[in-house]
């Protein structure tokens, strides 16, 4: 780790501290006390505001931790960030309302000309295939927010009004799924998000914690007896499967007979 990277890491390390000692930097970054003292001087020049206090409970007291920002990134880290943004933008739908191009443009404006040229070169060198959306869900942002806030949702699923709590989101082959607990039926299930309509928060329903949800899922997977089955599909059946399949279903092609078979290893 070079000096610039170490200083950035030290800023991150100190971001949640109100007081630190030289030995904190020595131990965390495996540097000498002399190097730690030089780094503290450099951090002060970068905007870290602190005062020193002697004695048993003394040390470096940070005055304003907001001055620890911004943290700079090297070129490899910058390329990784833009690579991730472009990869996410290729998804058919995401839970976030802000377009990734808008975020990318804002980040690009903060870079130097040399860094911008390197990012543009990366974008020209890597192609991203956009997975076509079979049926884009409308309420992904509402679903995600309910997960983070541990709140229930009122919705219509397969033309039936329900109250559920969502455990997590899963993206697979252009389709968003979520694991849910149904408060009326007391059942655990996997729903396709594009088939969840009219989602709205329900703040009156008593909900479960993430730990409780995980326990219900573990119990379901442990005690449910799978019913495996398979069937042959016509070309129309293959098309319908691709539009409506769940994560635990898969297609296999028999090369000899050119037949397509759908297999299901567990019920969702």
HELIX and SHEET records of a PDB file:
HELIX    1   1 UNK A    3  UNK A   14  1                                  12    
HELIX    2   2 UNK A   22  UNK A   29  1                                   8    
HELIX    3   3 UNK A   33  UNK A   45  1                                  13    
HELIX    4   4 UNK A   65  UNK A   68  5                                   4    
HELIX    5   5 UNK A   75  UNK A   89  1                                  15    
HELIX    6   6 UNK A  100  UNK A  109  1                                  10    
HELIX    7   7 UNK A  113  UNK A  125  1                                  13    
HELIX    8   8 UNK A  140  UNK A  149  1                                  10    
HELIX    9   9 UNK A  193  UNK A  195  5                                   3    
HELIX   10  10 UNK A  210  UNK A  223  1                                  14    
HELIX   11  11 UNK A  235  UNK A  244  1                                  10    
SHEET    1   A 3 UNK A  19  UNK A  20  0                                        
SHEET    2   A 3 UNK A  59  UNK A  62 -1                                        
SHEET    3   A 3 UNK A  50  UNK A  53 -1                                        
SHEET    1   B 5 UNK A 187  UNK A 192  0                                        
SHEET    2   B 5 UNK A 175  UNK A 182 -1                                        
SHEET    3   B 5 UNK A 160  UNK A 172 -1                                        
SHEET    4   B 5 UNK A 152  UNK A 157 -1                                        
SHEET    5   B 5 UNK A 196  UNK A 202 -1                                        
SHEET    1   C 3 UNK A 229  UNK A 233  0                                        
SHEET    2   C 3 UNK A 259  UNK A 264 -1                                        
SHEET    3   C 3 UNK A 249  UNK A 254 -1                                        
END                                                                             
